[in-house]
Amino acid sequence: HTNSLASTLRIVDKQLPQLASLAPEHKDACSENFMQADASRPPSLSRVFDLPDGQRFDYVFNCGGETRHSQDDEVYKLRSYELSLNVAQEAARRGVKAYIELSTGTVYDSKRDPPRKETDKLKPSLKQAKWKLQAEEDLSKIPNLPLVVLRLPNVYGPYSGQWMGTQLALARVYQGIEKELKWLWGPELRTHTVHVDDVVRACWTAADWRANQAQTGAAADSAPPTPTSPTPKKGPLSSASVFNIVDKGDTSQGTMAEITKALFGIETGFQNVLINTFARLNLEHVVDDVNDETLDPWAELQQKAGIDAGTGPLSPFMEKELLREAD
């Protein structure tokens, strides 16, 4: 929208923009382009894809899926896996030129080994990642689907909540209560990142590349790489073109501790061996203690700032999945 890259733009979500904690500058992008629909339900898809005068969409970007942690398998199956499959099947039927599926880097084995390549072992340890990987595999079997899978780390930048938003809210609480912010495990734990601007640039680059590949009839393995076109990778369980999208910072908990200390002017550090050993055996208890310490001060900070507590997209609320001892 900002760069006028498309003649027709359609944003689809089951939640209305007015209820999604969007910033004021999103109003223009959504005003004429938004359609409310649940894309995980096949009956909604004809309305989602239909354009006047027999026109067709060229590119489809699936940024959807269940982003909450600690949900049941059935929730991820419906809201992530079935969403991806239903939208992709309709996209293939409509003859789109590129279908970009946003996936996650947590599909890889999380042991502390060298950084993961696209062809490395896949061993998701989270339910969310398990269903994302299942979607990747089954999308690759859909005939005539011009598929590219982008596996993302922690995304940060304007409007991002999730992992980075939790980190920043947590730091603001500890600044307010004037206590040292300490992380579990150690500074070497990888928390790789990528800026949201680089994610959307990767999405558009991948779509252009995939559409051009289809136009020229080149096979995915034989497309010559150029400075602006990525080299296609294949995952061991997928025939799709798969790319890891990540910055070069090799971001770790140590990196985050330094940045947090500089931004908020608070002391930061890491727990000792005794606390870490206790946490491995009692992670849920540790998570409850962190939330007990931070949620009330966070509500007070919001009240002082004139913000209705609990209505914004940011929260220091810590999930067990965010505190795992896993890269």
ABEGO torsion letter per residue (X at the ends): XAAGABABBBBBBABBAAAAGBBAAAAAAAAAABBBBBAABAAAAAAAABBBGGBBBABBBBABEBABBGBBAAAAAAAAAAAAAAAAAAAAAAGBABBBBBBBAAABBABBBBBBBAABBBBBABAAAAAAAAAAAAAAABBGBBBBBBBBBBBBEBGBBEAAAAAAAAAAAAAAAGBBBBBBGEAABBBBBBBAAAAAAAAAAAAAAAAAAAAAGBBAAABBBBAABBBBBBBAABABBBBBBBBAAGBBAAAAAAAAAAAAGBBBBBBBAAAAAAAAAAAAAAAAAAAAAAAAAAAAAAAAAGBBBGABABBABBBAAAABBBX
